[in-house]
């Protein structure tokens, strides 16, 4: 174990090879954390100011190995940022098989659970720690033609809030970051639905086009990274932090606008009622 005296804290950020994870790892480094990023490919620094480790969040063995490496090298883990995840390209919920649904949950939700379970024994022993999960406003809102992704983010909300109640008397706090659309390479890694149906073709294409339009002017990943740093450094962290103006407005509307107004707004924004139904 590395017992040298450190004034800076040790952070582990999953999915740090690009997008939100990379921006978060870099900002934490700039703020004085010793940061270890992870990706499935791993690899050296590659021009980054933080080290990258190979990690597959769907593998119990891989998760255990990375956490053991950090404990051997640093002796503690102060901050875990669960960011790794992927989405399914816009599609009807019926267009993804059970196997595909299980796959997205295995990364987006159970990956969070695996990482959390791996670091908690060490944080409990330390009597301190922060766990920050990258959620989404889709943890509060529906996403037609993105039901599985939204479901994973709803699961993260419930898991995180419950976990925070369990751990706060042990010096450990849990927070969720809730961005809206974020301009990242995330959509480049979309999984295509594996059971496409003609009945959903026109709506699938229309919603996909709308998502591309919005993504073109979406917030940059640094906006989310700033929310992570705020949550990580707060003396009394909140459970939820919105990231960006749109996320803040949508969260406010969800909580205070009449349900019918919110429902109509979602359908209007995605142009759902303008898309003709196609019979199977």
Secondary structure as UniProt FT lines:
FT   STRAND          10..13
FT   HELIX           19..30
FT   TURN            31..32
FT   STRAND          34..39
FT   TURN            46..47
FT   STRAND          51..54
FT   TURN            57..58
FT   HELIX           60..74
FT   STRAND          79..82
FT   HELIX           93..95
FT   HELIX           98..108
FT   HELIX           110..126
FT   STRAND          129..134
FT   HELIX           137..139
FT   TURN            144..145
FT   HELIX           147..167
FT   HELIX           168..170
FT   STRAND          172..179
FT   STRAND          182..183
FT   HELIX           185..189
FT   HELIX           198..200
FT   HELIX           201..216
FT   STRAND          219..220
FT   HELIX           221..233
FT   TURN            235..236
FT   STRAND          240..243
FT   HELIX           245..256
FT   HELIX           259..269
FT   TURN            270..271
FT   HELIX           272..274
//
